[in-house]
């Protein structure tokens, strides 16, 4: 079953000579892992932000789980995103005032889940960073912060995961751990879209697409 359907997505920045996205179509099924590749600056992050509803497209539609959530107003849109999408942004931003376990638990805490702490610890453990649970972001390396952010993206077992460079800043061993978690999410029925430069991420995906000249091929 198709979980994510994007049609004719266009995005043109004012100072750019050509549109960044020039009619992108994308279908991702439940339990499918899609890797989107392409050179730096071609619009992979822009595409992910449009799919996540963080950036409006100029034209086109995004349908997730049979709904068109980005036509709604906040906070309904934010609630849908929190309950439906696990999001790993580029740079793995964490909240400085929260420790790692609270950062990882945040989607559950915002929904009042009573078992948020335990589920966050389980997610951190799967990515090998449970021993960092009490640390603040400033006490984490870039790779450690990325794994905490990935734990946060997966903690609520979302139907859809959107990940921007999920192995950046990771050494080969920890990159393999992160890729294994993406595949486990896929095996649980999560639809995964990862934009990446990493050939190992691409090799793990069920479908590999390239973004070039504003379109997926």
SULVENHU-V545044 format. One record per helix or strand of 2 or more residues. SS is the DSSP state (H for helix, E for strand). FROM is the first residue (numbers start at 1). TO is the last residue. If there is no record, write none. Layout:
SS,FROM,TO
SS,FROM,TO
This chain:
E,2,11
E,21,29
E,33,37
H,44,51
E,59,64
H,69,71
H,76,84
E,85,88
H,100,110
H,116,126
H,130,132
H,137,139
H,142,154
E,160,164
H,172,187
E,191,195
H,199,204
E,207,212
E,215,216
